[in-house]
Amino acid sequence: MLRRVLILGILLALVSIPLGSAGLRAETTTMAGYDPKTLAIVVNRDSSDLAVIDPATDKVIKRIALGEYTNGHMAMLNHDGQKLLITATGRDRFLVVDLVTGKVEHTVIVGKAPEHFDVTPNGRLAFVGNIEESTVSMIDVHDGREVQRITGFFEPHGFSVLPDGSKVYVSSLGGHEVAVLDATSGRMLKRLAIGDVGRVAARDPQRYLSEVKGIVNPTLTKDGAFAYAADGDAGMVAIIDTKTDKIVKTLKVGEQPWRAYNSPDGRWMLIPNNGDSTVSVIDTKSQKIVAQLTAGSDMTGINYALNGSKAYVISRGDSTVYVFDMQTFGLVTRLKLKHGTANLALETAATTADGTKIYLASSTNDSVYVIDARTDQVKQITDVGRYPWGVSILAAASPNYCH
């Protein structure tokens, strides 16, 4: 009789395990033997956790809980691959997590709705944009504290720290400017106005004055010599000399440009224009537009693969990834991704360290799609977490980004 009771108890316990238990078991996985710089880190907004994928097996090897209603927006590994840095938008916090143990080491109170950030090359300081408060939190990552909160922004959205760690470039989504900060003191050095928006708005005030579409991100060239800032309302890209902090050139691109994506070799900047479903190709040597590609609607990101020879343009509106040859600028193929008959909300992606695979988050069906850049074949990793929003790889062969 006792044996029956024990067996019945075990069966009931097994039945009561949640369907997502595979993810829970993965939390106990040891990280020994893995190179942290090659792992794909997936931010799951609605389940408030992270999934860690091993590119060698395309399996989730660890799930890291971040706390209820954290609603993480962006995550990246610090420079040495030991600590995960996460903006907890739902809790107005910045988190520092130990990758091996999965434990939250520091919880830093920041401003309202932190989303994007960048970190100095030595991993010591992080600059975080509190988009609904229009402030920037300067954080000491090692000590886990906010050093200061900097004002004077308009929905700070994108951040780029120079390779030498001297300055930080901050774009305002709710304005038409890029701010330059001293990365040591946090002092505002300069504010650069981007685009003649008043002139544009005068032609169509209902469209351009109803909601400001400013600067999503100041994207640095590979050597850090220039920053490319696309203005969504003005339909132009400003090229900033980071030595003098002056705008040295402006280029007219398509309608409602999103942001610039730099190629791994530093040769190209690709600008998706969501107003007319085109992609502008800029040669960073000549600083001229050399091609205009036709892609999709609501483009959320661009990834390069195979040593930058191919570009993958993600269209959330079309549930499609457009693949281009970067030597001919010709369309190689369209990868239409669906869940049954339904389209998917494709978010952002990361390219593996060897440049052969791309990991793309799909928030619609809690999946990550793996694109083999050599064959353009696609496979699905299911149940990575609820509402996967973004992917990052520290040693990515294509620059990481968020949206």
LINZI-V204548 format. One line per field, one symbol per residue. burial: + if it has 16 or more other C-alpha atoms within 10 Angstrom, else -. A space follows every 10 residues. Layout:
BEGIN
burial: ???
END
This chain:
BEGIN
burial: ---------- ---------- -+++-++--- -----+++++ ++++++++++ +++++--+-+ ++++++---+ +++++++++- +-++++++++ ++++++++++ -+-+++++++ ++++++++++ +-+-++++++ +-++++++++ +--++++-++ --++++++++ ++--+-++++ ++++++++++ +++--+-+-- ++-++-+--+ +------+-- -+++++++++ ++-+-+++++ ++++++++++ ++--+-+--+ -+++++++++ ++++-+-+++ ++++++++++ ++++----+- -++-++++++ ++++++-+++ ++++++++++ ++++-+--+- ++--+-++-- --++++++++ +++-++++++ ++++++++++ +++--+-+-- +-++++++++ ++++++++++ +++
END
